[in-house]
């Protein structure tokens, strides 16, 4: 396992150096990667957005939209705002995950959406949900989530590799499953906070691995961690290909 971490570390360092050397190419890649991130994040929850819906939702200034799609665009904008919030927290002098931050991320995801109520922990066991692992009974949510959050401020957690940190937080959070809607999104955003802070690309688990992702919460944390490493390895492969193909293309354009 240590070899896999070292491989991620080395390849990420190489990628970051490439991005610093060619900021235009880096910006192009990161914009595409963020679209992919948002697409697959929602697809994991069974919500499919078209590329056009994502692009329009992220456009600045906001275009005039048909009433039928205003809700969709609001969800896209909220998701982007939540990503920006996590990026900002990752850049803080000291990262501290608190119940207040958990609530803030959840509120950001659902701000202005009429069908969603206030950001409160669930008060019942949902009959219909995407995840089928054992989750906390409502009276135990606050205590279990507090334990998960407090663990991120321990010396053991702080000295762990960012991938371990991200998997540990996410796995524990999903055992608590504090919200009827949005627990998965909040868990992944908070997990990615530690990866971004560590200089890594956000971990994007593709929708094709949706069932594997759901099943990982029925198993030990290491199963989720392995899936995340696969996803991060895949992302680095796409990034390396993006930069490798750009140089010959530029050379051809310059020769014309």
C-alpha positions as CSV (number, residue, x, y, z in Angstrom):
1,X,0.0,0.0,0.0
2,X,2.9,2.4,0.8
3,X,4.1,1.9,-2.8
4,X,0.7,3.0,-4.1
5,X,0.8,6.2,-2.0
6,X,4.3,7.0,-3.1
7,X,3.2,6.5,-6.7
8,X,0.3,8.9,-6.2
9,X,2.6,11.4,-4.5
10,X,5.3,11.3,-7.3
11,X,2.8,11.6,-10.1
12,X,0.9,14.4,-8.4
13,X,4.1,16.3,-7.8
14,X,5.0,15.9,-11.5
15,X,1.5,17.1,-12.6
16,X,1.6,20.1,-10.3
17,X,4.9,21.1,-11.8
18,X,3.5,20.8,-15.3
19,X,0.5,22.9,-14.3
20,X,2.8,25.6,-12.8
21,X,4.8,25.7,-16.0
22,X,1.8,25.9,-18.3
23,X,-1.0,27.8,-16.6
24,X,-3.2,28.1,-19.7
25,X,-3.2,24.3,-20.3
26,X,-3.7,23.7,-16.5
27,X,-6.7,26.0,-16.5
28,X,-8.2,24.2,-19.5
29,X,-7.7,20.8,-17.8
30,X,-9.0,21.9,-14.4
31,X,-12.2,23.3,-16.0
32,X,-12.9,20.1,-17.7
33,X,-12.0,18.1,-14.6
34,X,-14.4,20.1,-12.5
35,X,-17.3,19.5,-15.0
36,X,-16.5,15.8,-14.8
37,X,-16.4,16.0,-11.0
38,X,-19.8,17.6,-10.8
39,X,-21.3,15.2,-13.4
40,X,-20.2,12.1,-11.6
41,X,-20.9,13.4,-8.1
42,X,-24.5,13.8,-9.1
43,X,-24.6,10.6,-11.1
44,X,-23.5,8.7,-8.0
45,X,-26.7,10.0,-6.4
46,X,-28.8,8.9,-9.4
47,X,-29.1,12.5,-10.8
48,X,-27.9,12.9,-14.4
49,X,-27.1,16.4,-15.7
50,X,-26.3,17.0,-19.3
51,X,-23.1,18.8,-20.2
52,X,-25.2,21.7,-21.4
53,X,-27.0,22.0,-18.1
54,X,-23.7,22.1,-16.2
55,X,-22.2,24.6,-18.6
56,X,-25.2,26.9,-18.4
57,X,-25.5,26.6,-14.7
58,X,-21.8,27.6,-14.3
59,X,-22.0,30.5,-16.8
60,X,-21.2,34.0,-15.7
61,X,-23.3,36.1,-15.9
62,X,-26.2,33.9,-15.4
63,X,-28.4,33.5,-18.5
64,X,-32.1,34.0,-18.4
65,X,-33.5,30.5,-18.0
66,X,-36.8,28.8,-18.7
67,X,-38.8,28.3,-15.5
68,X,-38.7,24.5,-16.0
69,X,-34.9,24.4,-15.7
70,X,-34.4,27.1,-13.0
71,X,-34.4,24.4,-10.3
72,X,-31.7,22.4,-12.1
73,X,-29.5,25.4,-12.6
74,X,-29.8,26.4,-9.0
75,X,-28.7,22.9,-7.9
76,X,-25.7,23.2,-10.3
77,X,-24.8,26.6,-9.0
78,X,-25.1,25.4,-5.4
79,X,-22.9,22.5,-6.0
80,X,-20.2,24.8,-7.5
81,X,-20.5,27.1,-4.5
82,X,-20.0,24.1,-2.2
83,X,-16.9,23.1,-4.1
84,X,-15.6,26.6,-3.9
85,X,-16.3,26.6,-0.1
86,X,-14.3,23.4,0.3
87,X,-11.4,24.7,-1.8
88,X,-11.4,27.8,0.4
89,X,-11.4,25.7,3.6
90,X,-8.6,23.6,2.2
91,X,-6.5,26.7,1.8
92,X,-6.9,27.8,5.4
93,X,-3.8,27.9,7.6
94,X,-5.3,25.1,9.6
95,X,-8.0,22.7,8.5
96,X,-10.6,22.0,11.1
97,X,-13.8,20.0,10.3
98,X,-16.6,20.9,12.7
99,X,-20.3,20.2,12.9
100,X,-20.7,23.9,11.9
101,X,-18.7,23.2,8.7
102,X,-20.8,20.1,8.0
103,X,-24.0,22.2,8.3
104,X,-22.5,25.0,6.1
105,X,-21.7,22.6,3.3
106,X,-25.1,21.0,3.4
107,X,-26.9,24.4,3.5
108,X,-24.8,25.6,0.5
109,X,-25.8,22.5,-1.5
110,X,-29.5,23.2,-0.9
111,X,-29.8,27.0,-0.7
112,X,-32.8,28.4,-2.4
113,X,-34.3,25.1,-3.3
114,X,-37.9,25.2,-2.1
115,X,-38.4,21.4,-1.9
116,X,-35.6,21.1,0.7
117,X,-36.2,22.0,4.3
118,X,-33.6,23.4,6.8
119,X,-30.3,21.7,7.3
120,X,-31.3,19.4,10.2
121,X,-30.2,15.9,11.1
122,X,-32.8,13.3,10.0
123,X,-35.4,12.3,12.5
124,X,-36.3,9.0,11.0
125,X,-35.0,6.0,9.2
126,X,-35.6,6.7,5.5
127,X,-37.6,4.0,3.7
128,X,-36.2,4.8,0.2
129,X,-32.6,5.6,-0.2
130,X,-29.7,4.9,-2.5
131,X,-27.4,3.5,0.2
132,X,-28.2,0.2,1.8
133,X,-25.5,-0.2,4.5
134,X,-26.4,0.0,8.2
135,X,-26.8,3.6,9.3
136,X,-27.2,5.2,12.7
137,X,-30.6,5.4,14.3
138,X,-31.7,9.1,14.6
139,X,-30.9,9.5,18.4
140,X,-27.3,8.4,17.8
141,X,-26.5,10.6,14.8
142,X,-25.2,13.6,16.7
143,X,-22.9,11.6,19.0
144,X,-21.6,9.4,16.1
145,X,-21.0,12.4,13.8
146,X,-19.3,14.4,16.6
147,X,-16.9,11.4,17.1
148,X,-16.1,11.3,13.4
149,X,-15.5,15.1,13.3
150,X,-13.5,15.2,16.5
151,X,-11.2,12.4,15.2
152,X,-10.0,14.7,12.4
153,X,-8.3,16.8,15.0
154,X,-6.2,14.0,16.5
155,X,-2.5,13.6,16.1
156,X,-3.1,10.2,14.5
157,X,-5.4,11.6,11.9
158,X,-3.1,14.6,11.1
159,X,-0.1,12.5,10.4
160,X,-1.9,10.1,8.1
161,X,-1.7,10.3,4.3
162,X,-4.4,12.5,2.8
163,X,-6.0,9.5,1.0
164,X,-6.3,7.8,4.4
165,X,-7.7,11.0,5.9
166,X,-10.3,11.3,3.1
167,X,-11.4,7.7,3.3
168,X,-11.6,7.6,7.1
169,X,-13.7,10.7,7.3
170,X,-16.0,9.7,4.4
171,X,-16.5,6.2,5.7
172,X,-17.3,7.3,9.2
173,X,-19.6,10.1,8.0
174,X,-21.6,7.7,5.9
175,X,-22.2,5.4,8.9
176,X,-23.8,8.3,10.7
177,X,-25.7,9.3,7.5
178,X,-26.9,12.5,9.1
179,X,-29.2,13.9,6.3
180,X,-32.0,12.2,4.4
181,X,-30.8,14.0,1.3
182,X,-27.2,15.0,0.6
183,X,-25.2,12.9,3.1
184,X,-23.1,11.4,0.3
185,X,-22.4,14.7,-1.4
186,X,-21.4,16.3,1.9
187,X,-19.2,13.3,2.8
188,X,-17.3,13.4,-0.5
189,X,-16.8,17.2,-0.4
190,X,-15.4,17.0,3.1
191,X,-13.2,14.1,2.1
192,X,-11.9,16.0,-0.9
193,X,-11.0,19.0,1.4
194,X,-8.1,16.9,2.7
195,X,-7.0,15.7,-0.7
196,X,-7.1,19.3,-2.1
197,X,-5.1,20.5,0.9
198,X,-2.6,17.8,0.3
199,X,-2.1,19.0,-3.3
200,X,-4.0,16.2,-5.0
201,X,-6.7,16.4,-7.6
202,X,-10.2,15.8,-6.1
203,X,-11.2,12.2,-6.0
204,X,-13.9,11.6,-8.6
205,X,-15.5,8.2,-8.4
206,X,-17.1,7.6,-11.8
207,X,-20.8,6.6,-12.0
208,X,-19.8,3.2,-13.6
209,X,-18.4,2.3,-10.1
210,X,-21.6,3.4,-8.4
211,X,-22.5,0.0,-7.0
212,X,-18.9,-0.7,-5.8
213,X,-19.0,2.7,-4.1
214,X,-22.3,1.9,-2.3
215,X,-21.1,-1.6,-1.3
216,X,-17.9,-0.2,0.2
217,X,-19.8,1.2,3.1
218,X,-20.9,-2.3,4.1
219,X,-17.2,-3.2,4.3
220,X,-14.1,-2.0,6.2
221,X,-12.8,1.4,5.4
222,X,-9.9,-0.1,3.4
223,X,-12.3,-1.1,0.6
224,X,-13.4,2.5,0.1
225,X,-9.8,3.6,0.3
226,X,-8.8,1.2,-2.5
227,X,-11.6,2.4,-4.7
228,X,-10.5,6.0,-4.1
229,X,-6.9,5.2,-5.0
230,X,-8.1,3.6,-8.3
231,X,-10.2,6.8,-9.1
232,X,-7.2,9.0,-8.3
233,X,-4.9,6.9,-10.4
234,X,-7.4,7.2,-13.3
235,X,-7.6,11.0,-12.9
236,X,-3.8,11.3,-13.0
237,X,-3.8,9.2,-16.2
238,X,-6.2,11.5,-17.9
239,X,-4.2,14.6,-16.7
240,X,-1.0,13.1,-18.0
241,X,-2.6,12.3,-21.3
242,X,-4.0,15.9,-21.6
243,X,-0.5,17.4,-21.2
244,X,1.2,14.8,-23.3
245,X,-1.1,15.4,-26.3
246,X,-1.0,19.2,-26.0
247,X,2.7,19.5,-26.9
248,X,2.5,17.8,-30.3
249,X,-0.7,19.7,-31.1
250,X,1.0,23.0,-30.3
251,X,4.0,22.1,-32.4
252,X,1.8,21.4,-35.4
253,X,0.0,24.7,-35.0
254,X,3.3,26.6,-34.8
255,X,4.7,24.9,-37.9
256,X,1.7,26.1,-40.1
